[in-house]
Amino acid sequence: MKIPVVAIALLVSLPAFGQHGHTAQVDARGAKVMGFSQDKTTHHFVLTFDGGLIDVRVNDVKDTESRDQIRMHFQHISRMFADGDFTDPMLVHATNVPGTAAMKQLKDALHWDVVETPRGARMVVSADNKPALDALHEFLKFQIEDHQTGDCEIPH
């Protein structure tokens, strides 16, 4: 029995359609939870030897409304994260985000500092010990993959 080439092409491309749908859902939930458009902004996640960075910036330097929303969101989540509350990432990703259970337990060993940037904000996270660092890196790696940022998953 011969399978038409078109049928094979459709079957091979199904995972890509599913991933696009997943990304669109993450972006839609992200806009609702974070308070700014995911299409007008760019996320980056960086693993460092003592913690990591979360950087969100507007794509258009003239978009001061989105820039200000990013800054407000970062102030809000830095307080939530410091209290061990990782509800927002769960709402954005519609799953228990890896690393958050341990980060909740180790909240006093993680420090979330917000720095405003010309296009948004950056959260600089430092960890006091290896278990907190490992949990943070697990969290950041998940963010890189689910937001499809293409950021490096190796600390540097």
C-alpha positions, -999 to +999 in steps of 0.1 A: +000+000+000+014+034-010+010+063+014+007+096-004+036+120+002+012+147+014-001+124+042+034+117+053+043+154+053+012+161+074+021+135+099+057+147+103+045+183+108+020+175+135+044+180+164+053+214+151+017+224+149+012+212+185+043+232+197+030+263+179-003+259+197+015+254+230+036+285+225+005+305+216-012+293+247+018+302+269+020+336+253-018+342+258-016+332+295+016+351+299+000+383+286-029+379+311-007+370+341+022+394+334+001+423+322+020+429+289+020+416+254+044+387+248+046+398+211+058+433+219+085+420+243+115+397+244+124+374+273+158+361+281+169+337+309+206+334+319+222+309+342+252+322+361+276+305+385+259+320+415+223+324+403+208+338+371+190+366+353+156+371+340+155+399+314+124+412+297+125+442+273+102+459+248+110+453+212+102+489+203+121+515+224+092+539+220+068+514+237+069+530+271+036+515+282+048+479+278+082+489+294+064+503+324+042+472+327+073+450+326+088+470+355+056+468+375+054+430+369+090+425+380+085+445+412+054+424+419+069+389+412+102+397+430+082+401+462+061+370+455+092+349+447+110+362+478+080+350+498+082+316+482+051+322+460+055+308+425+019+309+415+024+332+385+048+308+366+024+280+372-005+301+357+016+311+327+028+276+319-003+257+331+019+232+349+040+229+381+072+245+369+103+226+377+124+240+405+096+259+421+088+234+449+125+234+460+127+272+456+097+276+479+114+255+506+147+274+501+132+309+497+156+324+523+186+312+503+175+331+471+176+368+465+156+385+438+169+420+429+151+441+402+171+465+380+153+487+356+168+488+321+161+513+293+137+488+277+122+471+307+137+453+337+161+426+347+159+404+378+192+394+392+189+362+413+216+350+436+216+317+455+233+311+489+239+274+485+240+246+459+205+232+465+190+267+459+212+272+429+202+238+414+165+246+419+169+281+403+188+266+373+161+240+368+135+268+368+155+289+343+161+260+320+124+252+319+117+289+311+142+288+282+126+258+267+090+267+272+094+303+260+117+290+233+142+318+238+172+300+225+192+311+255+222+290+267+213+264+293+249+263+307+260+286+335+284+313+324 
